[in-house]
Amino acid sequence: FRICSSPCAAMTSLPRTMLALRWVEAKKVALQTIPMPTRKPGEVLVKLRASAFNKRDHWIRVGMSPKVVPATLGSDGCGDVVAADPDPASQAWIGKRVILNPNRGWGPDPRFQSMAYHILGMPTDGTMAEYVALPV
């Protein structure tokens, strides 16, 4: 994460569902109501303010990527942290405006990515949604 200016207020209650732009089949996307992301230990919940539709999302949409449907598109985004683990270090993130790092599972060697490496937006649900859960 990178912290941006203009912190937000923490949310006291979260919805059970959210809207997301989903790739539902070859060459078809749809705005759908889906369950809120489930935050795992060590993750924060970010209420997204902005997301970008980039070339990678277009390639996924037109079928130039492995078929993992449905999938919430979007790799890039920024938003406000609205939920975190109860420990003080995690709670310090609540209310912060952040830019998301879409890279996941790089691995232990900084010279090259691991076999587990992937980018938000497929197979992991991405940023074209109201919320996303991400590790700190």
Legacy VTK file of the C-alpha trace (Angstrom):
# vtk DataFile Version 3.0
C-alpha trace
ASCII
DATASET POLYDATA
POINTS 136 float
0.000 0.000 0.000
0.873 3.631 -0.331
-0.822 6.122 1.924
-2.432 9.087 0.187
-3.673 12.354 1.593
-7.223 12.969 2.831
-7.959 10.155 5.285
-11.511 8.871 5.433
-13.746 7.986 8.350
-13.991 4.311 9.322
-17.238 2.554 8.523
-19.191 1.222 11.470
-21.295 -1.308 9.558
-20.628 -3.001 6.266
-23.128 -4.228 3.680
-23.537 -7.948 2.999
-23.385 -7.549 -0.772
-21.723 -5.240 -3.274
-21.734 -4.437 -6.972
-18.916 -5.743 -9.179
-18.104 -5.771 -12.888
-17.718 -9.484 -13.613
-16.456 -11.420 -16.586
-19.256 -13.992 -16.885
-18.459 -15.745 -20.166
-16.368 -15.285 -23.280
-16.687 -11.695 -24.504
-19.351 -10.840 -21.924
-19.128 -8.746 -18.758
-21.992 -7.871 -16.442
-22.594 -5.687 -13.418
-23.614 -8.135 -10.691
-24.510 -8.098 -7.015
-22.143 -10.456 -5.202
-21.260 -11.196 -1.559
-18.780 -8.911 0.170
-15.191 -10.202 0.186
-14.254 -12.291 3.191
-11.238 -10.789 4.888
-8.590 -13.282 6.028
-6.222 -12.682 8.973
-3.598 -10.138 7.933
-5.871 -8.531 5.340
-7.710 -5.235 5.268
-10.978 -4.387 3.535
-10.734 -1.459 1.134
-13.749 0.517 -0.082
-12.681 1.377 -3.608
-12.861 4.942 -4.900
-11.396 4.315 -8.362
-10.420 1.457 -10.646
-8.915 1.419 -14.119
-9.963 -0.705 -17.088
-6.612 -1.467 -18.670
-5.289 -3.568 -21.559
-5.083 -6.695 -19.392
-8.792 -6.423 -18.561
-9.568 -6.064 -22.268
-7.514 -9.177 -23.091
-9.366 -11.140 -20.398
-12.726 -9.879 -21.667
-12.078 -10.923 -25.259
-10.833 -14.378 -24.247
-7.060 -13.954 -24.562
-6.459 -15.324 -21.039
-7.169 -18.601 -19.256
-10.872 -19.173 -18.696
-11.598 -18.431 -15.036
-15.219 -17.329 -14.861
-16.830 -15.653 -13.175
-14.119 -13.187 -12.204
-14.204 -9.602 -10.987
-11.984 -7.628 -13.349
-9.548 -4.856 -12.437
-5.952 -4.798 -11.280
-5.451 -1.158 -10.399
-7.277 0.897 -7.826
-7.302 3.138 -4.816
-9.637 3.478 -1.881
-10.102 3.764 1.853
-9.359 1.046 4.422
-12.607 0.349 6.301
-11.885 -2.888 8.216
-8.811 -4.673 9.594
-7.664 -7.181 12.204
-8.213 -6.136 15.841
-4.500 -5.727 16.686
-3.224 -2.124 17.024
-0.881 -2.286 13.993
-3.720 -3.399 11.695
-6.219 -0.982 13.232
-3.849 1.871 12.367
-4.739 1.280 8.689
-8.428 2.076 9.200
-9.291 5.410 7.673
-6.177 5.539 5.465
-6.517 6.218 1.751
-4.354 3.735 -0.174
-3.152 2.871 -3.677
-3.339 -0.890 -4.227
-0.461 -3.109 -5.300
-2.048 -5.691 -7.656
0.845 -8.196 -7.486
0.254 -11.365 -5.463
2.518 -14.295 -4.590
5.803 -12.950 -5.984
7.804 -15.403 -3.884
11.043 -15.245 -1.895
13.463 -14.380 -4.714
13.311 -10.703 -5.744
14.936 -11.519 -9.121
11.941 -13.430 -10.526
8.344 -14.343 -9.762
7.249 -17.674 -8.296
4.831 -20.134 -9.885
2.178 -18.796 -7.479
2.472 -15.236 -8.850
-0.677 -13.612 -10.186
-2.283 -10.210 -10.539
-5.615 -9.025 -9.132
-8.468 -9.337 -11.584
-8.141 -13.038 -12.348
-7.963 -15.527 -10.786
-8.215 -13.391 -7.633
-11.191 -11.011 -7.746
-10.072 -7.530 -8.695
-10.815 -3.872 -8.215
-13.899 -3.301 -10.378
-16.057 -3.701 -7.318
-17.154 -1.648 -4.366
-14.758 -3.464 -1.981
-11.661 -5.657 -2.113
-9.826 -7.579 0.633
-6.032 -7.449 0.434
-3.026 -8.298 2.602
-1.317 -5.407 4.367
LINES 1 137
136 0 1 2 3 4 5 6 7 8 9 10 11 12 13 14 15 16 17 18 19 20 21 22 23 24 25 26 27 28 29 30 31 32 33 34 35 36 37 38 39 40 41 42 43 44 45 46 47 48 49 50 51 52 53 54 55 56 57 58 59 60 61 62 63 64 65 66 67 68 69 70 71 72 73 74 75 76 77 78 79 80 81 82 83 84 85 86 87 88 89 90 91 92 93 94 95 96 97 98 99 100 101 102 103 104 105 106 107 108 109 110 111 112 113 114 115 116 117 118 119 120 121 122 123 124 125 126 127 128 129 130 131 132 133 134 135
